[in-house]
Amino acid sequence: MNRQQIQTFFETLRRANPSPQTELEYASVFELLAAVLLSAQATDVGVNKATRRLFVVANTPQKMLDLGEERLAEFIKTIGLYKTKARNLYATCRILVEQHGGQVPRSREALEALPGVGRKTANVVLNVAFGEATMAVDTHIFRVSNRTGLAPGKNVLEVEQQLLARVPAEFLVDAHHWLILHGRYVCQARRPLCERCAVVSECDSAPLAGAR
C-alpha cells in the first residue's frame, strides 16, 4: 500500500465513522484501565457484561481494594483467566493507591509497571484516556495491517512501529479504533468480507480474495 492508498484508506474509514470509540464501557480513566486489563483474550461484550456489575460497587482503586480479591474474582468469573486477572487488577489497585494517589498515571513507564498491564494496554489507555497518538496492536490490527499491506510486520512491535511511521498524522489518534473495528467486523480472520469492504480498492490482498 503506497502513501496515496494509505491516505484514501483512512479518509474512507473516517467518512464512515468520524468519531470512532472503544467498545469497552467505562466512565473514568480507572474504569478504562480495569476494563482493558480484563479484556486480554476476552471479548469486549464479555468484559462489559462483568464490569457493569463490578463498577457499580467498585469503581475506584480504593473501593476495589475494599472489595477484596476474592469478591473481585467473583464479579469477573465469567471472563477467561479471571483468577489471574483478579490478582493483577487487585495488585494494580494497591500500587495506584500507594504510589499514585489513586490516580492512573499518564506515563508509559508507570503504566507498564502495573501488574497485568503490558504495552498494548498502556497504549490503549494513553490513546483513549489521554488522546496520545499510540497504536495498541491487537490480533485485529496485526491481521489488517499485514493483510492489506498497510503496515506489514512479523510481530506486534514491528507493526506498531510501521503504523506510527506510515499513518498520516491527521489520522493517528483515531487510527487504532478504525483498524480494530475494521478487523472485527469486515476484515475478519477466517473469511474477510471483501464484498462489503469500503476500502477494498486500496487493499494489497484484494485480488487474492477475488475482490477485483
C-alpha positions in Angstrom: 0.0 0.0 0.0 1.6 3.3 -1.1 1.2 6.7 0.5 -1.8 7.8 -1.6 -3.6 4.5 -0.9 -3.0 4.9 2.8 -4.4 8.4 2.7 -7.5 7.2 0.8 -7.8 4.2 3.1 -8.1 6.4 6.2 -10.2 9.1 4.6 -12.7 6.4 3.7 -12.8 4.9 7.2 -13.1 8.4 8.7 -16.1 9.3 6.4 -17.9 6.1 7.5 -17.1 6.6 11.2 -15.9 10.2 12.0 -15.6 9.7 15.8 -14.6 6.0 16.5 -14.8 4.8 20.1 -13.7 1.8 22.0 -16.5 -0.7 22.5 -15.4 -1.2 26.2 -17.8 0.6 28.6 -16.2 2.9 31.1 -16.9 6.2 32.9 -13.4 7.1 34.2 -9.8 6.6 33.4 -9.5 3.9 36.1 -12.6 2.0 34.7 -11.0 2.1 31.3 -7.7 0.7 32.7 -9.5 -2.0 34.5 -11.7 -2.9 31.5 -8.7 -3.1 29.2 -6.7 -5.2 31.7 -9.7 -7.6 31.8 -10.1 -7.7 28.1 -6.9 -9.8 27.3 -8.0 -12.9 25.5 -11.7 -12.0 26.1 -14.4 -10.2 24.1 -15.4 -6.6 24.8 -19.0 -7.9 25.1 -18.0 -10.3 27.8 -15.9 -7.7 29.7 -18.8 -5.2 29.6 -21.2 -7.8 31.0 -18.9 -8.3 34.0 -17.9 -4.7 34.6 -21.5 -3.4 34.5 -21.9 -5.2 37.8 -18.4 -4.7 39.2 -18.2 -0.9 38.6 -21.5 -0.3 40.5 -19.8 -1.4 43.7 -16.1 -0.7 43.0 -15.3 2.0 40.5 -12.1 3.3 42.1 -8.8 1.7 43.2 -9.6 2.1 46.9 -13.1 0.6 46.5 -11.7 -2.3 44.7 -9.2 -2.9 47.5 -12.0 -2.6 50.0 -14.0 -5.2 48.0 -11.1 -7.8 48.4 -9.5 -10.0 45.8 -11.9 -12.9 46.3 -15.0 -10.9 45.8 -13.4 -9.1 42.9 -12.8 -12.5 41.3 -16.5 -13.4 41.8 -17.6 -10.4 39.8 -15.4 -11.3 36.8 -15.5 -15.1 36.9 -17.3 -15.1 33.5 -14.2 -13.8 31.9 -11.3 -16.1 30.8 -8.3 -16.3 33.2 -10.4 -14.5 35.8 -8.3 -15.6 38.8 -5.1 -14.2 37.3 -6.8 -11.1 36.2 -8.4 -10.5 39.6 -4.9 -10.9 41.2 -3.3 -8.5 38.7 -6.1 -5.9 39.0 -6.1 -6.0 42.8 -2.3 -5.6 42.8 -2.6 -2.7 40.3 -5.2 -1.0 42.6 -2.8 -1.2 45.5 0.0 0.4 43.5 -2.3 3.1 42.3 -3.4 3.9 45.8 0.1 3.7 47.4 2.2 5.2 44.7 -0.1 7.4 42.5 -2.7 8.8 44.9 -5.4 6.6 43.5 -4.9 8.1 40.0 -4.0 6.3 36.8 -0.5 7.6 35.7 -0.1 9.2 32.3 3.4 7.9 31.6 4.0 4.7 29.6 6.7 3.6 32.1 4.4 3.9 35.1 1.6 2.2 33.3 3.7 -0.8 32.2 4.9 -1.2 35.8 1.4 -2.1 36.8 0.6 -5.9 37.2 -1.2 -7.2 34.1 -0.5 -4.0 32.1 1.6 -4.6 29.0 2.5 -2.4 26.1 -0.9 -2.9 24.4 -2.9 -2.0 27.4 -0.7 1.0 28.1 -1.2 2.2 24.5 -5.0 1.9 24.8 -5.0 4.0 28.0 -2.7 6.6 26.6 -4.7 6.9 23.4 -8.3 6.6 24.7 -7.9 8.4 28.0 -5.2 10.9 27.2 -5.5 11.4 23.5 -2.0 10.3 22.6 -1.2 9.0 19.1 -0.4 5.5 20.1 -1.1 2.2 18.4 -2.4 -0.7 20.5 -1.8 -3.6 18.2 -4.1 -6.5 18.9 -4.9 -9.5 16.8 -7.3 -7.5 14.6 -4.8 -4.7 13.9 -2.0 -7.1 13.3 -4.1 -9.0 10.8 -5.4 -5.9 9.0 -2.0 -4.3 8.8 -0.4 -7.3 7.3 -3.3 -8.4 5.0 -3.9 -5.0 3.5 -0.2 -4.1 3.2 -0.8 -1.0 5.4 2.0 -1.8 7.8 3.5 -5.3 7.4 5.4 -6.7 10.3 6.5 -10.1 11.8 5.4 -9.2 15.3 3.2 -6.6 17.1 6.1 -4.2 17.8 7.1 -4.2 14.2 3.5 -3.5 13.1 3.2 -0.8 15.7 6.3 1.0 14.5 5.3 0.7 10.9 1.9 2.1 11.7 3.4 5.1 13.5 5.7 5.7 10.6 3.1 5.2 7.8 -0.2 6.5 9.0 -0.6 10.3 8.3 -0.6 12.5 11.4 -4.2 13.6 10.9 -5.4 10.0 11.4 -3.1 8.8 14.1 -5.2 9.4 17.2 -8.2 7.6 15.8 -6.4 5.0 13.6 -6.3 2.2 16.1 -10.1 2.3 16.6 -10.8 2.3 12.9 -8.4 -0.7 12.4 -9.8 -2.7 15.3 -13.4 -2.2 14.1 -12.5 -3.0 10.5 -10.8 -6.2 11.6 -13.6 -7.2 13.9 -16.5 -6.6 11.5 -15.1 -6.7 8.0 -11.6 -7.9 7.6 -12.2 -11.0 9.6 -9.7 -13.8 10.2 -11.4 -16.8 8.6 -13.2 -15.0 5.8 -12.6 -11.3 5.0 -15.9 -9.7 3.9 -14.3 -8.1 0.8 -17.7 -7.8 -0.9 -18.8 -5.2 1.7 -15.4 -3.6 2.3 -15.3 0.1 1.7 -11.5 0.2 1.4 -11.1 -2.9 -0.8 -9.7 -0.9 -3.7 -6.7 0.1 -1.5 -6.0 -3.4 -0.2 -3.0 -5.4 -1.4 -4.7 -8.7 -0.8 -8.0 -7.9 -2.6 -7.0 -9.6 -5.8 -6.2 -12.8 -3.8 -9.6 -12.6 -2.2 -11.3 -12.3 -5.6 -12.5 -8.7 -4.8 -11.1 -7.2 -8.0 
